Amino acid sequence: MDLRAVILKEEAEFQKLFAHYEEREWGILFFNEQAPASNDSNHAVLYPEKIADFETVLIEIKDFYTSKKLSPRLYQPFINGYFSERKEILNRHGFEIKIFGLTGFFVLTAENSIIIKPQLDIRRIKQWDERLATDVYIPSDEEYAIEPEKNNIKNENYYLFAGFLGDEIVAVISFHKSKYGCTRFDYILTSIKHRGKGYAKEMMNFAVEFCKNNGFENCYTWFASPYSEKIAYEAGFRQLFEVETGTAFCE
């Protein structure tokens, strides 16, 4: 597979790190009843080339999540217009469509130009530390990430680093090595009360240099905010391609 195909394959399956899943001929059902607010933990992935009857698959998906008292959700396959072209069927079965537009995928190909004055004690977290929740996720209104993170750190190919000021965790960054020959940068977050102090940039710089020094190949990411895009660009990430992304869900 070329790098684009490798990245999209990993994007469709990386949730296997932290969610339960059942594989079907037409795709994958990810679920975790302990983390109902985590969309990444609870959604269906479709393999369009293996779907003969979209409506039949949709009914199966809805029945599966409803039986587990979870909100049915699908992630759009990486095909522009896939959900829009099936909007009538989705709406008829109670699904609302949300299209996020074109999402760019960026690969670490340029030199790291970040210049920092080290402020943090950065350590890899291999066992759950409750300060991750109390210092970072809960104050930042990202409690939904706690349960998946507890599962992530059990995997030897998952790397979670925390930046400490004294005994307090002020920022985190994570990435994982894929079996498909790439490295996905998963998450970067600074505690809300510590933002604007350069901690995210320091964490990004650390992660990029760690990956380079340890031979992690084909590092890639996409951006949830303009600020994360800015610091990742400084770190050397450049756009490889973009594709439409979206979700369909029942509340």
C-alpha atoms as a printed R data frame, in Angstrom:
    type eleno elety resid chain resno       x      y      z
1   ATOM     1    CA   MET     A     1   0.000  0.000  0.000
2   ATOM     2    CA   ASP     A     2   1.111  3.570 -0.610
3   ATOM     3    CA   LEU     A     3   1.359  5.904  2.368
4   ATOM     4    CA   ARG     A     4  -2.078  7.423  1.815
5   ATOM     5    CA   ALA     A     5  -3.678  3.979  1.869
6   ATOM     6    CA   VAL     A     6  -1.647  2.993  4.926
7   ATOM     7    CA   ILE     A     7  -2.793  6.079  6.855
8   ATOM     8    CA   LEU     A     8  -6.446  5.587  5.964
9   ATOM     9    CA   LYS     A     9  -6.257  1.922  6.939
10  ATOM    10    CA   GLU     A    10  -4.909  2.923 10.348
11  ATOM    11    CA   GLU     A    11  -7.522  5.665 10.720
12  ATOM    12    CA   ALA     A    12 -10.259  3.094 10.232
13  ATOM    13    CA   GLU     A    13  -8.837  0.664 12.790
14  ATOM    14    CA   PHE     A    14  -6.815  2.518 15.462
15  ATOM    15    CA   GLN     A    15  -9.716  2.278 17.912
16  ATOM    16    CA   LYS     A    16  -8.820 -1.384 18.371
17  ATOM    17    CA   LEU     A    17  -6.246 -0.044 20.843
18  ATOM    18    CA   PHE     A    18  -8.879  0.933 23.375
19  ATOM    19    CA   ALA     A    19 -12.353 -0.271 22.387
20  ATOM    20    CA   HIS     A    20 -14.048 -3.643 22.147
21  ATOM    21    CA   TYR     A    21 -14.964 -4.579 18.606
22  ATOM    22    CA   GLU     A    22 -16.751 -7.115 16.469
23  ATOM    23    CA   GLU     A    23 -15.776 -7.560 12.848
24  ATOM    24    CA   ARG     A    24 -18.357 -8.112 10.146
25  ATOM    25    CA   GLU     A    25 -17.901 -8.833  6.476
26  ATOM    26    CA   TRP     A    26 -18.964 -5.243  5.767
27  ATOM    27    CA   GLY     A    27 -16.915 -3.490  8.483
28  ATOM    28    CA   ILE     A    28 -16.238 -3.168 12.214
29  ATOM    29    CA   LEU     A    29 -18.452 -2.413 15.214
30  ATOM    30    CA   PHE     A    30 -16.530 -0.621 17.964
31  ATOM    31    CA   PHE     A    31 -18.121 -0.413 21.399
32  ATOM    32    CA   ASN     A    32 -17.462  0.211 25.070
33  ATOM    33    CA   GLU     A    33 -20.428  0.464 27.419
34  ATOM    34    CA   GLN     A    34 -18.129  1.929 30.087
35  ATOM    35    CA   ALA     A    35 -17.371  4.941 27.877
36  ATOM    36    CA   PRO     A    36 -20.690  5.900 26.236
37  ATOM    37    CA   ALA     A    37 -19.566  9.515 25.678
38  ATOM    38    CA   SER     A    38 -16.537  8.449 23.624
39  ATOM    39    CA   ASN     A    39 -17.515  8.472 19.958
40  ATOM    40    CA   ASP     A    40 -14.242  6.809 18.968
41  ATOM    41    CA   SER     A    41 -15.120  3.935 21.310
42  ATOM    42    CA   ASN     A    42 -18.656  3.539 19.964
43  ATOM    43    CA   HIS     A    43 -19.151  3.659 16.218
44  ATOM    44    CA   ALA     A    44 -19.271  1.526 13.106
45  ATOM    45    CA   VAL     A    45 -16.683  1.535 10.317
46  ATOM    46    CA   LEU     A    46 -17.834  0.574  6.839
47  ATOM    47    CA   TYR     A    47 -16.017 -1.170  4.008
48  ATOM    48    CA   PRO     A    48 -18.024  0.225  1.061
49  ATOM    49    CA   GLU     A    49 -16.646 -2.241 -1.460
50  ATOM    50    CA   LYS     A    50 -18.087 -5.092  0.643
51  ATOM    51    CA   ILE     A    51 -21.593 -3.643  1.101
52  ATOM    52    CA   ALA     A    52 -24.239 -5.020 -1.239
53  ATOM    53    CA   ASP     A    53 -27.243 -3.453  0.533
54  ATOM    54    CA   PHE     A    54 -26.520 -0.301  2.554
55  ATOM    55    CA   GLU     A    55 -29.952 -0.223  4.203
56  ATOM    56    CA   THR     A    56 -29.647 -3.782  5.529
57  ATOM    57    CA   VAL     A    57 -26.247 -2.968  7.031
58  ATOM    58    CA   LEU     A    58 -27.638  0.230  8.555
59  ATOM    59    CA   ILE     A    59 -30.429 -1.676 10.286
60  ATOM    60    CA   GLU     A    60 -27.924 -4.186 11.649
61  ATOM    61    CA   ILE     A    61 -25.764 -1.377 13.029
62  ATOM    62    CA   LYS     A    62 -28.694  0.393 14.662
63  ATOM    63    CA   ASP     A    63 -29.943 -2.825 16.279
64  ATOM    64    CA   PHE     A    64 -26.455 -3.633 17.592
65  ATOM    65    CA   TYR     A    65 -25.921 -0.338 19.426
66  ATOM    66    CA   THR     A    66 -29.507 -0.040 20.599
67  ATOM    67    CA   SER     A    67 -29.260 -3.498 22.190
68  ATOM    68    CA   LYS     A    68 -26.269 -2.246 24.200
69  ATOM    69    CA   LYS     A    69 -28.074  0.981 25.178
70  ATOM    70    CA   LEU     A    70 -25.543  2.984 23.162
71  ATOM    71    CA   SER     A    71 -26.268  5.699 20.604
72  ATOM    72    CA   PRO     A    72 -25.894  4.283 17.069
73  ATOM    73    CA   ARG     A    73 -23.117  6.036 15.150
74  ATOM    74    CA   LEU     A    74 -21.219  5.530 11.882
75  ATOM    75    CA   TYR     A    75 -18.045  7.190 10.681
76  ATOM    76    CA   GLN     A    76 -18.088  8.118  7.025
77  ATOM    77    CA   PRO     A    77 -15.814  5.978  4.850
78  ATOM    78    CA   PHE     A    78 -13.017  7.964  3.229
79  ATOM    79    CA   ILE     A    79 -15.084  8.601  0.105
80  ATOM    80    CA   ASN     A    80 -16.220 12.162 -0.587
81  ATOM    81    CA   GLY     A    81 -20.017 12.434 -0.590
82  ATOM    82    CA   TYR     A    82 -20.665  8.912  0.708
83  ATOM    83    CA   PHE     A    83 -23.165  9.939  3.402
84  ATOM    84    CA   SER     A    84 -24.671 12.810  1.437
85  ATOM    85    CA   GLU     A    85 -25.545 10.413 -1.383
86  ATOM    86    CA   ARG     A    86 -27.321  8.144  1.139
87  ATOM    87    CA   LYS     A    87 -28.935 10.885  3.199
88  ATOM    88    CA   GLU     A    88 -32.492  9.769  2.431
89  ATOM    89    CA   ILE     A    89 -31.864  6.238  3.716
90  ATOM    90    CA   LEU     A    90 -30.012  7.482  6.784
91  ATOM    91    CA   ASN     A    91 -32.726  9.997  7.656
92  ATOM    92    CA   ARG     A    92 -35.446  7.398  7.200
93  ATOM    93    CA   HIS     A    93 -33.825  5.298  9.912
94  ATOM    94    CA   GLY     A    94 -33.412  8.212 12.298
95  ATOM    95    CA   PHE     A    95 -29.802  9.137 11.546
96  ATOM    96    CA   GLU     A    96 -28.611 12.718 11.426
97  ATOM    97    CA   ILE     A    97 -25.632 13.511  9.202
98  ATOM    98    CA   LYS     A    98 -22.781 15.814 10.158
99  ATOM    99    CA   ILE     A    99 -20.135 16.453  7.507
100 ATOM   100    CA   PHE     A   100 -16.911 17.992  8.801
101 ATOM   101    CA   GLY     A   101 -15.612 18.917  5.361
102 ATOM   102    CA   LEU     A   102 -12.166 18.181  4.026
103 ATOM   103    CA   THR     A   103  -9.731 16.969  6.673
104 ATOM   104    CA   GLY     A   104  -6.034 17.265  5.929
105 ATOM   105    CA   PHE     A   105  -3.610 14.515  6.891
106 ATOM   106    CA   PHE     A   106  -0.076 15.669  7.628
107 ATOM   107    CA   VAL     A   107   3.141 13.640  7.631
108 ATOM   108    CA   LEU     A   108   6.408 14.443  9.408
109 ATOM   109    CA   THR     A   109   8.647 15.212  6.426
110 ATOM   110    CA   ALA     A   110  10.299 18.570  7.193
111 ATOM   111    CA   GLU     A   111  12.837 19.689  9.762
112 ATOM   112    CA   ASN     A   112  11.740 20.481 13.298
113 ATOM   113    CA   SER     A   113  12.076 24.257 13.739
114 ATOM   114    CA   ILE     A   114  10.642 24.493 17.268
115 ATOM   115    CA   ILE     A   115  12.863 26.427 19.658
116 ATOM   116    CA   ILE     A   116  12.029 26.062 23.333
117 ATOM   117    CA   LYS     A   117  13.332 26.773 26.780
118 ATOM   118    CA   PRO     A   118  12.631 23.503 28.651
119 ATOM   119    CA   GLN     A   119  10.158 23.969 31.494
120 ATOM   120    CA   LEU     A   120   8.661 20.521 32.016
121 ATOM   121    CA   ASP     A   121   9.721 17.178 33.428
122 ATOM   122    CA   ILE     A   122   8.413 14.894 30.662
123 ATOM   123    CA   ARG     A   123   7.846 11.246 31.554
124 ATOM   124    CA   ARG     A   124   6.284  8.266 29.813
125 ATOM   125    CA   ILE     A   125   3.167  6.969 31.602
126 ATOM   126    CA   LYS     A   126   2.857  3.171 31.506
127 ATOM   127    CA   GLN     A   127   0.293  2.740 34.276
128 ATOM   128    CA   TRP     A   128  -2.769  4.837 34.938
129 ATOM   129    CA   ASP     A   129  -2.057  7.904 37.042
130 ATOM   130    CA   GLU     A   130  -5.189  9.533 38.479
131 ATOM   131    CA   ARG     A   131  -3.558 12.943 38.050
132 ATOM   132    CA   LEU     A   132  -4.161 12.573 34.315
133 ATOM   133    CA   ALA     A   133  -7.851 12.830 35.112
134 ATOM   134    CA   THR     A   134  -7.789 15.360 37.953
135 ATOM   135    CA   ASP     A   135  -5.099 17.671 36.529
136 ATOM   136    CA   VAL     A   136  -5.816 17.587 32.793
137 ATOM   137    CA   TYR     A   137  -8.870 15.777 31.410
138 ATOM   138    CA   ILE     A   138 -11.553 16.783 33.916
139 ATOM   139    CA   PRO     A   139 -10.595 20.500 34.180
140 ATOM   140    CA   SER     A   140 -10.460 20.619 30.375
141 ATOM   141    CA   ASP     A   141 -13.958 19.081 30.017
142 ATOM   142    CA   GLU     A   142 -12.546 16.029 28.259
143 ATOM   143    CA   GLU     A   143 -13.644 13.349 30.700
144 ATOM   144    CA   TYR     A   144 -14.717 11.171 27.761
145 ATOM   145    CA   ALA     A   145 -11.009 10.518 27.090
146 ATOM   146    CA   ILE     A   146 -10.332  8.931 30.485
147 ATOM   147    CA   GLU     A   147 -11.673  5.421 29.901
148 ATOM   148    CA   PRO     A   148 -10.065  5.032 26.436
149 ATOM   149    CA   GLU     A   149  -6.752  6.283 27.832
150 ATOM   150    CA   LYS     A   150  -6.841  3.687 30.604
151 ATOM   151    CA   ASN     A   151  -7.098  1.019 27.917
152 ATOM   152    CA   ASN     A   152  -4.534  2.627 25.602
153 ATOM   153    CA   ILE     A   153  -1.653  2.533 28.069
154 ATOM   154    CA   LYS     A   154  -1.976 -1.235 28.399
155 ATOM   155    CA   ASN     A   155  -0.639 -1.537 24.836
156 ATOM   156    CA   GLU     A   156   3.162 -1.653 24.479
157 ATOM   157    CA   ASN     A   157   2.979  0.200 21.147
158 ATOM   158    CA   TYR     A   158   1.171  3.159 22.703
159 ATOM   159    CA   TYR     A   159   3.253  6.024 24.043
160 ATOM   160    CA   LEU     A   160   1.704  8.507 26.467
161 ATOM   161    CA   PHE     A   161   3.950 11.245 27.818
162 ATOM   162    CA   ALA     A   162   3.006 13.667 30.582
163 ATOM   163    CA   GLY     A   163   4.638 17.012 31.279
164 ATOM   164    CA   PHE     A   164   5.030 17.700 35.000
165 ATOM   165    CA   LEU     A   165   5.493 20.908 36.935
166 ATOM   166    CA   GLY     A   166   6.437 19.565 40.343
167 ATOM   167    CA   ASP     A   167   3.807 16.949 41.156
168 ATOM   168    CA   GLU     A   168   1.199 18.383 38.781
169 ATOM   169    CA   ILE     A   169   0.579 17.143 35.240
170 ATOM   170    CA   VAL     A   170   0.037 20.172 33.005
171 ATOM   171    CA   ALA     A   171   0.127 18.649 29.493
172 ATOM   172    CA   VAL     A   172  -0.002 15.301 27.708
173 ATOM   173    CA   ILE     A   173   0.864 13.982 24.271
174 ATOM   174    CA   SER     A   174   0.405 10.507 22.847
175 ATOM   175    CA   PHE     A   175   1.164  8.495 19.722
176 ATOM   176    CA   HIS     A   176   1.247  4.847 18.718
177 ATOM   177    CA   LYS     A   177   3.037  2.589 16.282
178 ATOM   178    CA   SER     A   178   0.764  0.890 13.785
179 ATOM   179    CA   LYS     A   179   1.212 -2.603 12.400
180 ATOM   180    CA   TYR     A   180   0.751 -0.997  8.977
181 ATOM   181    CA   GLY     A   181   4.074  0.826  9.104
182 ATOM   182    CA   CYS     A   182   3.101  4.277 10.320
183 ATOM   183    CA   THR     A   183   2.958  6.193 13.594
184 ATOM   184    CA   ARG     A   184  -0.237  8.021 14.501
185 ATOM   185    CA   PHE     A   185  -0.003 11.127 16.697
186 ATOM   186    CA   ASP     A   186  -3.164 10.654 18.713
187 ATOM   187    CA   TYR     A   187  -3.600 13.417 21.255
188 ATOM   188    CA   ILE     A   188  -2.110 16.592 22.640
189 ATOM   189    CA   LEU     A   189  -3.743 18.521 25.459
190 ATOM   190    CA   THR     A   190  -2.728 21.193 27.936
191 ATOM   191    CA   SER     A   191  -4.674 21.667 31.160
192 ATOM   192    CA   ILE     A   192  -6.969 24.637 30.682
193 ATOM   193    CA   LYS     A   193  -5.395 26.715 33.456
194 ATOM   194    CA   HIS     A   194  -1.896 26.271 32.017
195 ATOM   195    CA   ARG     A   195  -2.548 27.211 28.399
196 ATOM   196    CA   GLY     A   196  -0.617 29.932 26.635
197 ATOM   197    CA   LYS     A   197   2.691 29.104 28.330
198 ATOM   198    CA   GLY     A   198   4.319 27.055 25.562
199 ATOM   199    CA   TYR     A   199   3.784 23.655 27.160
200 ATOM   200    CA   ALA     A   200   2.062 22.119 24.116
201 ATOM   201    CA   LYS     A   201   4.939 23.230 21.913
202 ATOM   202    CA   GLU     A   202   7.433 21.679 24.329
203 ATOM   203    CA   MET     A   203   5.487 18.405 24.360
204 ATOM   204    CA   MET     A   204   5.321 18.343 20.547
205 ATOM   205    CA   ASN     A   205   9.029 19.014 20.267
206 ATOM   206    CA   PHE     A   206   9.756 16.170 22.703
207 ATOM   207    CA   ALA     A   207   7.502 13.711 20.862
208 ATOM   208    CA   VAL     A   208   8.907 14.493 17.411
209 ATOM   209    CA   GLU     A   209  12.491 14.130 18.576
210 ATOM   210    CA   PHE     A   210  11.631 10.919 20.437
211 ATOM   211    CA   CYS     A   211  10.139  9.407 17.286
212 ATOM   212    CA   LYS     A   212  13.106 10.457 15.144
213 ATOM   213    CA   ASN     A   213  15.636  9.116 17.645
214 ATOM   214    CA   ASN     A   214  13.833  5.802 17.986
215 ATOM   215    CA   GLY     A   215  13.134  5.094 14.327
216 ATOM   216    CA   PHE     A   216   9.357  5.560 14.351
217 ATOM   217    CA   GLU     A   217   8.361  5.712 10.696
218 ATOM   218    CA   ASN     A   218   5.788  7.699  8.756
219 ATOM   219    CA   CYS     A   219   4.555  9.852 11.648
220 ATOM   220    CA   TYR     A   220   1.256 11.484 10.757
221 ATOM   221    CA   THR     A   221  -1.575 13.472 12.289
222 ATOM   222    CA   TRP     A   222  -4.615 15.632 11.598
223 ATOM   223    CA   PHE     A   223  -5.541 18.752 13.506
224 ATOM   224    CA   ALA     A   224  -8.417 19.545 15.832
225 ATOM   225    CA   SER     A   225  -7.509 23.227 16.190
226 ATOM   226    CA   PRO     A   226  -5.545 25.946 14.376
227 ATOM   227    CA   TYR     A   227  -3.089 26.127 17.300
228 ATOM   228    CA   SER     A   228  -2.219 22.426 17.152
229 ATOM   229    CA   GLU     A   229  -1.788 22.809 13.393
230 ATOM   230    CA   LYS     A   230   0.601 25.717 13.936
231 ATOM   231    CA   ILE     A   231   2.875 23.903 16.372
232 ATOM   232    CA   ALA     A   232   2.805 20.700 14.330
233 ATOM   233    CA   TYR     A   233   3.824 22.678 11.237
234 ATOM   234    CA   GLU     A   234   6.772 24.085 13.190
235 ATOM   235    CA   ALA     A   235   7.643 20.528 14.198
236 ATOM   236    CA   GLY     A   236   7.832 19.466 10.528
237 ATOM   237    CA   PHE     A   237   4.407 18.062  9.620
238 ATOM   238    CA   ARG     A   238   3.303 18.775  6.048
239 ATOM   239    CA   GLN     A   239   0.025 17.938  4.316
240 ATOM   240    CA   LEU     A   240   0.033 14.784  2.212
241 ATOM   241    CA   PHE     A   241  -3.648 14.659  1.234
242 ATOM   242    CA   GLU     A   242  -7.126 15.648  2.340
243 ATOM   243    CA   VAL     A   243 -10.411 13.763  2.345
244 ATOM   244    CA   GLU     A   244 -13.983 14.469  3.412
245 ATOM   245    CA   THR     A   245 -14.893 13.181  6.869
246 ATOM   246    CA   GLY     A   246 -18.220 12.969  8.632
247 ATOM   247    CA   THR     A   247 -20.489 11.025 10.946
248 ATOM   248    CA   ALA     A   248 -24.091  9.791 11.024
249 ATOM   249    CA   PHE     A   249 -25.747  9.238 14.388
250 ATOM   250    CA   CYS     A   250 -28.964  8.701 16.286
251 ATOM   251    CA   GLU     A   251 -29.377 10.507 19.621
